[in-house]
Amino acid sequence: MIFIILSFAIAPMIYNQAGERWKEDGSLRPAFEDLIGAGAIFSYLHGSLSPEAEVAVATFQAFRQDLLGYLKKCSSGKELIEKGFESDVELSAANNVGGCVPLFTDNSYVNSR
């Protein structure tokens, strides 16, 4: 797992980026989509970023022009499409379109607004 730490004036934030394991040999399969997702979130935050967070932002910015195309080509994207979840991949490529921020409370997500 990769931990990305952001330092802010009010409080630090830690983002845990998870990978997966290859089924064939159990070795680490870095999650491209997690890196992209982290970069998308971090690109909207103000404060000082760790080097790992800066890499996530740079990666997101490098791929954002054809985000859907790259997500369809990454290992997890291809796997989801093969299993009939192409619409999930398409939804994951939608950037900054939500009208709420989910808050995890009492074992469920609720609209924080």
N, C-alpha and C positions, 0 to 999 in steps of 0.2 A: 504494500500500500504506500501511497505517496501522500504526505501531509503537507499542505500549503498553509503557511501562517501569514496573516496580514496584520500589520501594526496600525492601529488607529489611536487618535488622541483620547477617545472615550474608553474603548475597550478593545483588546485584540480579538481577532476572529480566526478560527481554525477550520479549514475545509479539508475533509478527508476524501481523497480521490481514490476510488477503488478500481482494481483491475479484475481480471478473471484468470482462470487457469485453462490452458489448452487441454482438451479432452484426451488427446493422444498420449501426452507424456506428463501432464500436470505442471508444466513450466508456466511462468507468469505470462499472461497476455495483457499487455498494457491496454487500457481502455481509451481509445481515441475520442470517443464520444464524451467521456468524463472530462478529459482535458479541454475539449471544445466548450463544454457546458460551464466548466469553471472559468474559463477565459471570458465567456459571454457575461457571466455574473460580475466578475472582477472588473470588466471594462466599464461598468457603470458606477463603481465605487470610488470614493475619494479617500485618500490616505496613502501611507507608504506601503508598497507591496514587497513581499519577499521575492527573491530571485525566481523561485518556483512559480509564484503567482504571475510575475512578469512574463515568464515563458508561456504560461497558459493564455494570457492576454494576447501576446504576439502570435501564438498559434491560431487563436480564434480570428484575429484580424487577417491573418494570411489566408484563411480558408472561407471566410464569411461570404465572399462573392459567389461561391458555388457550394454552399454548405450542404444542401440536399444531395448534390452529386457525390461529394466526398463521404457523407454519412451512408449513402447507399453502397459505396465501395469498401467501407471499412468492414472488418470481420463481423462485428455485432450487427451492423446494418444488413449485410448479406444473409446472416443467420436469421434475422427477423423477417426479411422478405421471403426467404425460403419457407418459413413457417406460416406465411400468410398475413404478416403484420406490417405490410408496407405502409399503411396509413399511419402507424405509430412512428415510423422513421420520418415520414413527411411532417408529422406534428412536431417531432423533436427538432426539426430544422427551422421551425417558425421562431423568429426572433423578436422579442419585445412586443408581443401581441396580447398578453394576458391583462385582465382588468382587476386582478386581485393578487394578493400575496398570501400563500397558504401558511398557516401557523399550526404546528403540531401541538395539540393539547388534548388531554384526556384520551390518549390512544387513537386520535383521529385528526385529520386535517380540517381546519375551518378557515373561512375567509377572515383575514385579520382586520378588514375594514368594517 
